[in-house]
Amino acid sequence: MYERFYRLRERPFALTPDPDYLYPSRVHQEALNYLRYGIESHAGFVVITGAIGSGKTTLLQTLLRGLDNQTTVARLMNTLLDPRELLESAMIDFGLDPSGKSKPAMLKMLGEFLVSERSAGRLVLLVIDEAQNLTLPALEEIRMLSNLETEKSKLLQIILIGQPDLRDKLDRPELEQLRQRITVSYHLEPLDADETARYINHRLARAAVGTPMEFGRGVTDRIHARSKGVPRLINVIADAALVFGYGEERSTIDDGLIEEVIADLDATGVLGPQSDANRHASVVPADPAVAAAVAAPIAASAIATDEKLQRELAAVAAREAELKKREQDMAAREREMAEQRRVLAEQYRLLKTQTQAPAAAAWPPAPKFVQSARLGTPSKSRGSFWRRVKNTILGTPEPVLEDSL
């Protein structure tokens, strides 16, 4: 995307944990030293905690990359398991087959495997990531695994990596025995403003082809203020800044651009709420009974919400049916009114036609009479009488039909 524009080999702020880009900040370097000490001293339990996105997985990848071939490692990342499933997952990752075996048989097989590895001079390491999700019975199962030991040392090294609320679980009275076996413990704090600036420019330098670009101190301070020093959020903001800069063909990232980037990321919800980097609220309750107690009101609330939703849907359906009926009634009335208008128009047209037509002449025509001046009696027209006199004197025969004219 923007690599060629900024002369980079690859994206320096990718979210995948890459040990090549681990910045040796004070806290990360101390955590790495604690991990190495715990392994070399054959400590029973090593606990590393840190906020979401604080770089725990990258730190763990760096540790595992530095181990020699004399270390056998099983790594568990899905921790939503019951005690038996946890044991089976560990054995499968060690290359053992627990299928069809009882729990005592599985423990016997695992013990024999650990003894054989120790006899071959190899160290066996069980790494459990996202350990804050483990239930109390699962954590107790892990403590029982640590009992696999010789007279001089542990046969199994166990590293627990988790969020800060893992410490809350380990402080519970039920896990007193496990807590006493923790010999190395460290918490990853967020980066401060100076470390944030060095972290960003360290990654830019690692990815640069030639002279590396740098983010100014004003830019890094703004990134630190919004990310609260959490490396993952720093990566999200810095990567988005390079994308925005590339889109606008800016060779440098300035204060104005980083403000636009952060505003856009907040508007789209990419950065999420500004939570506490050192939160201690548990994600999954440690005790199954507690989990059930927490789940019960949630389930009841879900049922109540579902019933309410069903009632609302039924009310909406009823309103829609009523509206549909009203629409049908209105359509019927409109058709009836249209028919009435058509009938009235036709009647008006016929009436207008009869008024404008001439009256038809009556047949036969009424005879014409004239009033005699002397007698006052009606008579035929004067022209007809004198014509008959004329015809008599001159001898002109009278037409037969003359009387009828």
C-alpha positions in Angstrom: 0.0 0.0 0.0 2.2 2.9 1.3 5.5 1.0 1.6 7.0 2.2 -1.7 5.8 5.8 -1.1 7.6 5.9 2.3 10.5 3.7 1.2 9.6 0.8 3.6 10.3 -2.9 3.3 7.0 -3.8 5.0 4.3 -2.3 7.2 6.1 -1.3 10.4 2.9 -1.2 12.5 1.2 -4.5 11.6 -0.9 -6.0 14.4 0.6 -9.5 14.2 3.1 -10.1 17.0 6.5 -10.0 15.3 9.6 -10.5 17.5 11.7 -8.6 14.9 9.8 -5.4 15.9 10.0 -5.8 19.6 11.1 -2.5 21.1 13.2 -3.2 24.2 11.4 -0.7 26.5 12.2 -0.8 30.1 9.2 -2.9 31.0 9.5 -5.3 28.1 13.1 -5.9 28.7 12.5 -6.5 32.4 9.7 -8.9 31.6 11.9 -10.8 29.2 14.7 -11.0 31.8 12.2 -12.4 34.4 11.0 -15.0 31.9 14.5 -16.1 31.1 15.4 -16.2 34.8 12.3 -18.3 35.6 13.2 -20.9 33.0 16.9 -21.1 33.8 16.3 -21.4 37.5 13.7 -24.1 37.0 11.1 -22.1 38.9 7.7 -23.8 39.3 5.4 -21.0 38.1 6.1 -17.8 36.1 3.3 -15.3 35.8 3.4 -12.4 33.4 0.4 -10.0 33.1 -0.4 -6.9 31.1 -3.2 -4.9 29.7 -4.9 -5.9 26.4 -2.5 -5.0 23.6 0.5 -4.4 25.9 2.7 -6.7 23.9 2.5 -10.0 25.9 2.3 -12.2 22.9 5.1 -10.5 21.1 7.2 -10.8 24.3 6.3 -14.5 24.4 7.2 -15.0 20.8 10.6 -13.4 21.4 11.2 -15.7 24.4 10.3 -18.9 22.5 12.5 -17.9 19.5 15.5 -17.6 21.8 15.1 -21.1 23.2 17.5 -23.8 22.1 16.6 -27.3 20.8 17.0 -28.7 24.2 13.6 -27.2 25.3 10.3 -29.0 24.5 7.4 -26.5 24.5 3.7 -27.0 24.6 1.7 -23.8 24.1 -2.0 -23.4 24.9 -3.9 -20.4 23.6 -7.5 -21.6 23.9 -8.1 -21.6 27.6 -11.9 -22.0 27.8 -11.5 -25.6 28.8 -12.4 -27.8 31.8 -9.7 -29.5 33.8 -9.7 -32.7 31.7 -9.8 -30.9 28.4 -6.9 -28.8 29.6 -4.8 -31.9 30.4 -5.7 -33.4 27.0 -4.7 -30.3 25.2 -1.3 -30.1 26.9 -0.6 -33.8 26.1 -1.6 -33.4 22.4 0.7 -30.4 22.1 3.5 -32.5 23.6 2.8 -35.0 20.9 1.1 -37.6 23.1 -2.2 -39.3 22.3 -4.7 -39.2 25.2 -7.7 -40.5 23.3 -9.6 -43.3 25.0 -7.6 -43.1 28.2 -8.8 -42.4 31.7 -7.4 -39.5 33.6 -5.1 -41.7 35.8 -3.8 -43.3 32.6 -3.2 -39.8 31.0 -1.3 -38.6 34.1 0.8 -41.8 34.0 1.6 -41.2 30.3 2.5 -37.6 30.9 4.7 -38.4 33.9 6.6 -41.0 31.8 7.1 -38.5 29.0 8.5 -35.9 31.4 10.9 -38.3 32.9 12.2 -39.4 29.5 12.7 -35.8 28.5 14.7 -35.1 31.6 16.7 -38.2 31.1 17.6 -36.9 27.6 18.7 -33.5 29.1 15.7 -31.6 27.7 13.7 -29.0 29.6 9.9 -29.3 29.3 7.9 -26.0 29.2 4.1 -25.5 29.3 3.1 -22.0 28.2 -0.6 -21.0 28.8 -1.6 -17.8 27.1 -4.9 -16.0 28.0 -4.7 -17.6 31.4 -7.2 -15.1 32.8 -10.0 -17.2 31.2 -9.1 -20.4 33.2 -11.6 -21.5 35.8 -10.6 -22.2 39.4 -10.8 -26.0 38.8 -8.5 -25.6 35.7 -6.0 -23.6 37.7 -6.1 -26.2 40.4 -5.4 -28.9 37.8 -2.4 -26.9 36.6 -1.1 -26.8 40.2 -1.4 -30.5 40.5 0.7 -30.9 37.3 3.5 -29.0 39.0 3.7 -31.8 41.5 5.4 -33.9 38.8 9.0 -33.4 40.0 12.1 -35.2 41.0 13.9 -34.9 44.4 15.9 -31.9 43.1 13.8 -30.1 40.5 10.5 -29.7 38.7 9.9 -31.9 35.7 7.6 -29.3 34.2 8.0 -25.5 33.9 4.7 -23.6 33.7 4.3 -20.0 32.4 1.0 -18.2 32.8 0.4 -15.2 30.5 -2.7 -13.2 31.0 -4.5 -9.9 31.5 -4.4 -8.0 34.8 -7.5 -9.8 36.2 -5.4 -13.0 36.3 -3.8 -11.6 39.4 -7.3 -11.2 41.0 -8.0 -14.9 40.5 -4.6 -15.9 41.9 -5.4 -13.8 45.0 -8.4 -15.9 45.8 -8.3 -18.0 49.0 -9.0 -21.2 47.0 -5.7 -20.8 45.1 -3.5 -20.2 48.1 -1.4 -23.3 47.3 -0.9 -22.3 43.7 0.0 -18.7 44.6 2.7 -19.9 47.0 4.4 -21.8 44.1 4.7 -18.7 41.9 8.4 -17.8 42.1 8.5 -15.2 39.3 5.8 -12.6 38.6 5.9 -9.4 36.5 3.3 -6.9 35.2 3.7 -5.0 32.0 3.0 -1.3 32.5 2.0 0.9 29.5 4.7 2.9 27.8 5.3 6.5 28.9 5.4 9.4 26.4 9.2 9.1 25.8 9.0 5.4 25.3 6.1 5.8 22.9 8.1 8.2 20.7 11.1 5.8 20.7 8.8 2.8 20.1 7.3 4.4 17.0 10.5 5.6 15.4 12.2 2.2 16.3 9.6 0.4 14.2 9.9 2.9 11.4 13.7 2.4 11.4 13.4 -1.4 11.3 11.2 -1.3 8.3 13.1 1.5 6.4 14.9 0.8 3.1 17.1 3.9 3.2 17.0 6.8 5.6 14.1 6.1 7.9 11.3 8.6 8.3 10.4 9.8 11.8 7.3 11.0 13.6 7.8 14.3 15.3 7.5 14.6 19.1 4.2 16.5 18.8 2.7 13.6 16.7 4.0 10.9 19.1 2.7 12.8 22.1 -0.7 13.0 20.6 -0.6 9.2 19.8 0.5 8.5 23.4 -2.3 10.6 24.8 -5.0 8.7 22.9 -3.5 5.2 23.1 -2.5 5.6 26.8 0.8 3.9 25.9 -0.7 0.6 24.9 1.4 -0.7 22.0 -1.5 -2.2 20.0 -3.4 1.1 19.9 -0.1 2.9 19.1 0.2 0.6 16.1 -3.4 1.2 15.0 -3.0 5.0 15.0 0.5 5.1 13.5 -0.5 2.7 10.6 -3.6 4.8 9.9 -1.5 7.9 9.8 0.7 6.4 7.1 -2.4 5.4 5.1 -3.8 8.9 5.4 -0.5 10.5 4.5 -0.1 8.2 1.5 -3.6 9.1 0.3 -2.8 12.8 0.5 0.7 12.3 -0.8 2.3 13.8 2.3 5.9 12.8 2.8 5.8 13.7 6.5 3.2 13.1 9.2 2.4 16.4 11.0 0.2 17.4 14.0 -2.8 18.4 11.8 -2.8 15.0 10.0 -2.6 13.0 13.2 -5.5 14.9 14.7 -7.6 14.1 11.6 -6.6 10.4 11.9 -7.5 10.1 15.5 -10.8 11.9 15.0 -11.6 9.5 12.1 -10.7 6.4 14.1 -12.8 7.6 17.0 -15.7 8.4 14.8 -15.7 4.9 13.2 -15.2 3.2 16.6 -11.9 1.6 15.6 -10.1 2.6 18.8 -13.0 1.8 21.0 -13.8 3.4 24.3 -10.9 5.0 26.3 -10.7 2.2 28.9 -8.2 1.9 31.7 -5.0 0.2 30.5 -4.7 -1.5 33.9 -8.2 -2.7 34.4 -8.8 -5.6 36.8 -12.4 -6.6 36.0 -12.6 -10.3 35.2 -13.7 -11.3 31.8 -14.8 -14.8 32.7 -15.7 -15.7 36.3 -13.1 -18.0 37.9 -15.7 -20.2 39.7 -18.3 -22.2 37.7 -20.8 -21.5 40.4 -20.1 -17.8 40.1 -20.3 -18.1 36.3 -23.7 -19.7 36.6 -24.8 -17.0 39.0 -23.7 -14.4 36.6 -25.2 -16.1 33.6 -28.6 -16.7 35.3 -29.7 -13.0 35.4 -28.3 -12.5 32.0 -30.3 -15.4 30.7 -33.4 -14.1 32.5 -32.8 -10.7 31.0 -32.5 -12.2 27.6 -35.8 -14.1 28.0 -37.5 -11.0 29.2 -36.0 -9.0 26.3 -37.2 -11.7 23.9 -40.7 -11.7 25.3 -40.8 -7.9 25.1 -39.6 -8.1 21.5 -42.3 -10.6 20.6 -44.9 -8.3 22.1 -43.6 -5.4 20.1 -43.5 -7.4 16.9 -47.1 -8.5 17.5 -48.2 -4.9 18.1 -46.4 -3.9 14.9 -48.1 -6.7 12.9 -51.5 -5.6 14.3 -50.9 -2.0 13.3 -49.8 -3.1 9.8 -53.0 -5.2 9.4 -55.1 -2.3 10.5 -53.3 0.1 8.1 -53.8 -2.4 5.3 -57.5 -2.7 6.0 -57.8 1.1 6.0 -56.0 1.3 2.7 -58.4 -1.3 1.2 -61.5 0.6 2.5 -60.2 3.8 1.0 -59.5 2.2 -2.3 -63.1 0.8 -2.4 -64.5 4.2 -1.6 -62.4 5.8 -4.3 -63.7 3.3 -6.8 -67.3 3.9 -5.8 -66.9 7.7 -6.0 -65.3 7.3 -9.4 -68.3 5.3 -10.7 -70.7 8.0 -9.3 -68.7 10.7 -11.1 -68.9 8.7 -14.4 -72.7 8.2 -14.1 -73.3 11.9 -13.4 -71.1 12.9 -16.3 -73.1 10.6 -18.7 -76.4 12.0 -17.5 -75.2 15.6 -18.0 -74.0 14.8 -21.5 -77.4 13.3 -22.5 -79.3 16.3 -21.0 -77.1 18.7 -22.9 -77.6 16.9 -26.2 -81.5 16.9 -25.9 -81.5 20.7 -25.1 -79.5 21.6 -28.2 -81.4 19.4 -30.8 -84.3 21.2 -33.0 -88.0 20.2 -32.4 -89.4 17.7 -34.9 -92.3 18.9 -37.2 -95.8 17.4 -36.5 -97.5 15.4 -39.2 -100.0 15.9 -40.7 -99.7 19.7 -40.6 -102.5 21.6 -39.0 -104.8 23.3 -41.5 -104.5 27.0 -41.7 -107.6 29.0 -41.0 -108.1 32.7 -41.2 -110.7 34.6 -39.3 -113.4 36.1 -41.5 -113.6 39.8 -41.0 -117.4 39.9 -41.4 -118.6 36.6 -39.9 -115.9 36.2 -37.4 -115.7 32.6 -38.3 -112.6 30.8 -39.3 -112.0 30.2 -43.0 -109.3 28.8 -45.1 -106.7 31.2 -46.3 -107.7 34.0 -48.7 -105.3 32.9 -51.4 -107.0 29.5 -51.6 -110.5 30.9 -51.9 -109.7 33.3 -54.8 -107.8 30.7 -56.6 -110.9 28.5 -56.6 -113.0 31.4 -58.0 -110.5 32.0 -60.7 -110.4 28.5 -61.7 -114.2 28.3 -61.9 -114.6 31.4 -64.1 -111.8 30.4 -66.4 -112.9 26.9 -66.6 -109.8 25.5 -65.1 -110.6 22.2 -63.4 -110.1 22.1 -59.6 -107.5 19.6 -58.5 -109.0 16.9 -56.6 -106.6 17.4 -53.8 -107.0 21.2 -53.7 -109.3 21.0 -50.7 -106.7 19.3 -48.8 -104.2 22.1 -49.4 
